[in-house]
């Protein structure tokens, strides 16, 4: 594990935490789930950002955090839809 993985875990955890706050799930998620949601959200956000042309290499870690947070919000929205039949 190099520094790239550590940065991914830290930024993913922060993005997952931000998304859980936005979606009102902060009380039901722990640190591990914030990291998982943030890292998966990073993959989703990268795909969305690349497809729309929004994601560029000049943004650095701030661009990753933004796209990971957006992707994590999308992921949590889908999870809410599946669990409860509605998006919170």
C-alpha positions as CSV (number, residue, x, y, z in Angstrom):
1,X,0.0,0.0,0.0
2,X,1.5,3.2,-1.1
3,X,0.6,6.8,-0.4
4,X,-2.0,6.8,-3.2
5,X,-4.1,4.2,-1.3
6,X,-3.8,6.1,1.9
7,X,-5.0,9.3,0.2
8,X,-7.9,7.4,-1.4
9,X,-9.0,6.0,1.9
10,X,-8.7,9.4,3.7
11,X,-10.5,11.4,1.0
12,X,-13.0,8.6,0.4
13,X,-13.8,8.6,4.1
14,X,-14.3,12.3,4.1
15,X,-16.4,12.2,1.0
16,X,-18.5,9.4,2.5
17,X,-19.0,11.4,5.6
18,X,-20.1,14.5,3.7
19,X,-22.5,12.4,1.6
20,X,-24.0,10.8,4.7
21,X,-24.6,14.3,6.1
22,X,-26.2,15.5,2.9
23,X,-28.5,12.4,2.8
24,X,-29.3,12.4,6.5
25,X,-27.7,9.0,7.2
26,X,-24.8,10.2,9.4
27,X,-26.2,8.6,12.5
28,X,-26.5,5.1,10.9
29,X,-23.1,5.0,9.3
30,X,-19.7,4.4,11.0
31,X,-16.2,5.3,9.9
32,X,-15.8,2.1,7.9
33,X,-19.0,2.6,5.9
34,X,-18.1,6.2,5.3
35,X,-14.8,5.0,3.7
36,X,-16.5,2.3,1.7
37,X,-19.3,4.7,0.4
38,X,-16.7,7.4,-0.3
39,X,-14.3,5.1,-2.3
40,X,-17.2,3.6,-4.3
41,X,-18.6,7.1,-4.7
42,X,-15.2,8.1,-6.0
43,X,-15.5,5.5,-8.8
44,X,-19.1,6.6,-9.5
45,X,-18.2,10.3,-9.5
46,X,-15.1,9.6,-11.7
47,X,-17.3,7.8,-14.2
48,X,-19.9,10.6,-14.2
49,X,-17.2,13.3,-14.3
50,X,-15.4,11.7,-17.2
51,X,-18.6,11.1,-19.2
52,X,-19.7,14.7,-18.8
53,X,-16.2,16.2,-19.3
54,X,-16.4,17.8,-15.9
55,X,-13.5,15.8,-14.4
56,X,-10.0,17.1,-15.3
57,X,-6.6,16.3,-14.1
58,X,-5.8,19.9,-13.0
59,X,-8.3,19.8,-10.1
60,X,-6.1,17.5,-7.9
61,X,-7.5,16.2,-4.6
62,X,-10.2,18.9,-4.4
63,X,-11.7,17.6,-7.7
64,X,-11.5,14.0,-6.4
65,X,-13.2,15.0,-3.2
66,X,-16.0,16.8,-5.1
67,X,-16.6,14.0,-7.6
68,X,-16.4,11.4,-4.8
69,X,-18.9,13.3,-2.7
70,X,-21.3,13.6,-5.6
71,X,-20.9,9.9,-6.5
72,X,-21.4,8.9,-2.8
73,X,-24.6,11.0,-2.7
74,X,-25.8,9.2,-5.8
75,X,-24.9,5.8,-4.2
76,X,-26.7,6.7,-1.0
77,X,-29.7,7.8,-2.9
78,X,-29.9,4.5,-4.7
79,X,-29.5,2.6,-1.4
80,X,-32.3,4.7,0.1
81,X,-34.5,4.0,-2.9
82,X,-33.9,0.2,-2.6
83,X,-34.3,0.1,1.2
84,X,-37.2,2.4,1.6
85,X,-38.8,2.8,-1.8
86,X,-38.0,6.5,-1.8
87,X,-35.0,9.0,-1.9
88,X,-34.6,11.0,1.3
